[in-house]
Every structure is written in C-alpha cells, then in structure tokens.
Amino acid sequence: MRRLLLALALLLPGLPAAAQEAPWPDRPVRLIVPSGPGGAFDIIGRVIADGLNGPLGNRMVVENRTGAGGVIAAEAAARAAPDGASFLLGILSTQVVIPATQRVGYDPATAFVPVAQTTMAPMVLVVNPNLPVRSVAEFIALTKAQPGRINASYAGRASLPHLLLGLFMRRTGAQPYPVPFSASAQSVQALMSGEVGASFETASIVRPQAAAGTLRALAVTSAARDPNLPEVPTMAEAGIPDFVSGSWTGVFAPNGTPPAIIARLNTLLNELARDPVYRTRLGNIGVQAQTGSAEDLGRWVLAERARWTDLARSMAGAD
C-alpha cells in the first residue's frame, strides 16, 4: 500500500502538464470578422482561413459579425472563452478608433492579446489631374496660397481617410477644405468629376484611375513603395517622415488564451505570409501580407493608439 501511494503521488503532479499538452486545435476554430459576406475584411478573413486550413490540422471557419463599425464582432470575441477556439480579425476601428470615440462593451487594451499582424492596404494621396500640382510639396503650397479653396473628400467621419486628411493638415499646415461623403465610391467619383480636388483613398481602389491618368497619385502612405504604383513616392520620400499608415488587419485572441496557442498560431500565420500563392491572393485584392511576432502587433497597436486617439476624438464630432 505504501508503494502504491508513493507511485500515485509521483504520477498526480504530471497530470495537469499532460492535460496542457493536449493537441490544439481539437475542434474547428472560428475567426470572427467585422464585415458582412463579400466585404473587404470578409475576403481577407477567408483568404487567411483557407490558407490555414491545412497547416492548422483542423478547419478555421469565418464567422461574420456585422454592425457598429466592427464593435459587434469585437464584443463577441471579447466574450468568447479563452480556449483557442475563437479569434478576432481586428482592424483600426475595433482596436483603436471606435473605443476612443464611443462607449463600447470591451476595452481593447485588456480584452485581447495580440497574435500576429496579417495584412496592410496602403493609402494614397490622389488629386484631380486638372489641379496644377505634381508633388506633395506643390499640393501643400497650393492649399496654403488658396486656403479653403481646394476641397478634399473623405468617406465616413473618423474613418481612416478622414483621419489621414486631418493628420496631413496638422503635420504640414496644408489648408484644403474637408468635404464628407457617405461612401468611398462617392468620394472617388467626386474627385474624378472635379467636384473635389484631393483625397486619401485605398491604393487598390484608385490604381486603375491613376494608371489611366484620370487621377494623379502624389504619394503612398506605406513604408515602401507600392509595387503596383512603383513610380509614386512614399510620404517619407515626399518630405513627410513618420507618415506610415494604412488599412490593416491583425489576429487577436481573447485575453487568457494559453501562450502556447498564441505562439503556434503566430508561427502558422508567419509561415503562411511567406507562401507565394497566399501573397498573390492577397495582392489580387490590393493588400500586402505582413509578418512579425505577437509583440510586434502589440507595439503596432500601441503606436496606432498614440497616433490616432486624440485626433479621432477631435474629429469624431465635427467635419
């Protein structure tokens, strides 16, 4: 009996460790996406899920949660059990802008832990070709010479185009007159018709017009030049340092998710980001694959909060 009790005492401490080493995932994993079917973030989420379905060892299923600019999706992910079965495809609005400007049912700083940044879609400053400018410096000079005379469009209050326009004006002293539109398509149409003179738009949306000469691209907001707009300088090259931004996505887990699961999913996402087929699929929809550690994503989100919080609060209530 004494030997039996000793054997049990030696075995019992090992049981929790064995339980922790159970294979993950042992069931389908859901990626909660802040977009309806067919939306930009839905398409990105499905490309990610398709790419992971083999390496993951189980299915990743996209779950669309629409509404409130992504808040519905983020709240659902924040409430999910931290067991590795649920993740959020987080975006600027869910992780930074909306929690800074509205009361929501989660704190993005404590509700989630970062896993990996997944995509970046650069923005581009474009002007109507009839505007007599061919560089960012010339555009700034023109708006200063004619303050409030050059209209600049954006779609959605405190949206990324609105925030970029506000940041650009603060950083450079440029003085265009901001004009709101309800959708990006309307903003671009107004730009092409000459109703407005300039706008920050997603590069993938305005590439065809820039190539055709119906719009003129002055600078991209990415750290490096857009491969699809190789002749267009970055904002840094145009004389405005530290103006790197874009429409990004990252995978986040409910706080309390085991670190081993975070580490494994980060590894899988980084391996996927280096796959040529995956990169091509993303490139076809105008976004760039991103790599990096979970800590890299955490630092990026902190930088985005520092960049946008005060500006978003000041711009959320006024055009």
N, C-alpha and C positions, 0 to 999 in steps of 0.2 A: 504493500500500500504506500509505503514511504517513497519507493522508487517511482510509482505511478504518479503521485502528487508532484514529485520533482520534475518528471517529464512534462506534465501539464503546465507547470509553472514556466518551463522553458519555451513551450510552444505558444502560450497565450500572448506574450508580447509581440510575437511575429504576425499575429492575425491582422491587426489594423494595417500594417505595411503591405501585406498581401492584398488586402481589400483596395488599398490606394493604387496598386499596380494593375488593377483590372483594366482590360483593354478599352481604349476610347477611340472612337465613339461606338457604343454598343447598341445604338439606335440612330435613326435619321436625325440630322442636325438642321435646325431652321435658321435661315438668315433673314431677319426682319428688315424689310426695305421700306424707306419712307417715300413710296411712289406707287401709283397705280400701274397695272399691267400696261406695258408699252411705253412708259415714261423713261426718261433718260437714266434715272437711278435704278429702275427695274431692269433695264437692259444690261447695265453694268453688273448688277447683282446676279443676273442669270449667267453672264459670261464667267464670273467668279465661281458660281456654284457648279457649272458644267465642268470647269477646269479642275475642281477639287474632287469631283465625284469618284474618280478612280483612285488617286493618291490617298484620299481620306479613309478609304476602307468601308465607307458607308455613304448614304446619299446626303447631299446638302440640298435642302428644299427652300426655295424663296417663298417667303410669306409677305404679301403686300399689305401694308397698313397705311392708308391714305388719310389725309386731313391735317389741318392746323400747321401746315408747313413742315410736317415731319414729326410734330410733337406726339401724335397718336402712336407712331411706330416707336419712338424713343421711350415713351411711358410704358408700352407693352414690354420692351426689352428690359427696362429697369425693374419691372415687377417679376420677371422670369426667374426661375430657380437657377442659382449659380452652379449648375451641374454639367456644363459643357454641351447642353442640348440647344441653347439659344444664343444667338449673337445678333448684333445690330450693325447694319451698314450705316455708319454715322456720316453726317455731312456738316457743312458750315452752319446751316440754320439750326440743326438739332443740338450741336455741341457747343455753339458759341452765340449766335445772334439772337435766336428766339428766347433762350433762357435769360439773356441780358436785357431784353426789352419787354418781356411778358412774364406773368406768373404761370409756371408750369408745374406738373406733378413730379418733377425729378430735379436733382442737382447734378448736372453733367460731370462735375468735378469729383463727386463721391459715388454716383450711381453706377459708374462704369470703370473698367480698366482697359487700357488700350491693348490691341493685339498687333495690328500692322496697318500702315497706310497702304491703300490699294491702287488708287488712280488719281490723276491730276489732269484737268482740262484747262489749258491756258486761256486767258482772255486777251483781247487785242483792242487797242485804241484805234478806231476807224473813223474816217471823215468822209463827207461827200466830196467827190473829186472836183466839184466846182469851187470848193474852198481853196483859196490860194496859199496852201501850205503843203510842204512835203516832208516835214520833220516835226518831232515833238516840240523842239525849241521854237519853230516857226508858229506852231499852233498856240503855244503859251503866249508868245509875243503878240499874236493877233488878238487873242481874247483880252489881253491887258490893254491893248490900244483901243479896243471897242468893248469895254466891259458891259456884260449883259446882252450884247447884240448877237452873239453866236449861241444858238440853242444846243444843248446836249441832252440826249434822251436816255432814259433808263426804264426798265420794266420792273415794277414792284418796289414799294417803299422798304428801305433797309435790306434790299436784295444785294447780291454781290455787285452787279453793275452800278447800283446806286452808291454802295459803299466805296467802290473804286473811284467813282467820279468825285465823291466827297474827299477821299484821301488825296487824290490828284490835285484838287483845288487847294487843299491845305498845304501840301508839300511844295507846290510850285507857284502859288499865287495866281494861277490861271483863273479867269473870270467868265466862263461860259454860263448860260442861264439854264438850270436843270428843268427838263420837261418830262413829267411822268407818263408812262403808258401802262396798260394793263397786262401786256404780254410782249415777249421778246420779238415775235413776228411783226407786231405793230411798230415797235421801236425801229427795227431794221427797215421796214417799209418807209417810215417817215424819213429815215436817213437817206435812203435811195432816192426819194422824191425831192429831197432838198428842203423839206419842212423843218428838219433839224440839221445841224452841221456836223455833229460828232457823237460818239457813243462808245462805251466799253461793252463789247459783246463776246460771247464764246467764240473762240477761233474757228471751231468746226462749222459754226453757222454762217460765218461771213467769208470763209475761204473762197467759195465759188465766185462771189461778187468781187472780192479782191483780185482774183485771177483774171476776171473778165474786165476789170477796170471800172466797174460801176460803183465801187467803193475803194478808198485808198487806206491801206493799213499803215499806221505810223510806228507802232511798237507792240510787242507782246509782253505779257506780264510773267512769263515763265523765266526760270533761272538761265535756261539756254534757249537758243532759237528754236522755233517750231520747225521740224523737218518738212512740214507741208507749206511753210511760208519762210523758206531759208533766206530770202532777201530782206526780211523785216527784222530790224534790230530788237533786242530786249530793251526794257525800260532802263536798265543799268547802262547799256551801250548808248542809249539816247540821253544820258546825263542825269537820270534819276535813280540813285542807288537804293537798295533795300525796298524795292517795289515788286517783290515776288509774291504772286498770289494766283489763285485760280479756283475753279470748282473742283473740290477734292472729295474723295471718299476714304473711309478707313473702317476697319472692322473693330468693334468694341464688344467686350463681354460684360455681363452683369458682375458687379463687384462681389468678390468672394469666390469667383471661379478658380479652381485649382491652378497654381502656377505651371504645373506640368502640361496642362491642357493648353494654356496660353502659349507656352513655348513651342509645343508641337504644331499648333495651328499657325503660329508665326513662321516656323520653318517651312511648312507646306505652302503658305502664301508667297514667301520669298522664292521658293523653287518654281512656283507657278509663274511668278512675274518675270522669270528668266526664260520661259518657254516661248520660242518664236511664234508658234501658232496662236497662243494666248495673246501675245503682244500685237500680233496682226489683227486679231479680232477686236481688240480694244482700239487700235489705230483706225480701224474702219469706221468706228463711231466717234472718232475725234478725241480720244482720251489716251493718256500715257500711263503705262504700268509703273508702279512705284515699288521700291524695296526698302527694307530697313527694319530695325528692331522695334519691339514694343515701346521701348524707351524713346526711340526716335519719334514715334507717333505722339507719345505723351508730350515731348518737348514742342512738337509742331502745334499741337492744340493749345498749349500754354502761350506760344508766340501769337497764334491767331486771336486768342482772347485779349492779349495785350494790345494787339493791333486794332481790333475792331470794337471792343466793348463800349468804350466811351463814345466813339464815333457813331455806332449803331444806336445808342440811346439818344444821342442828339438828333439823329436823322429819322428815327422812327416816328416822331411826332410831327415832322414838317418836311415839305418837299425841299 
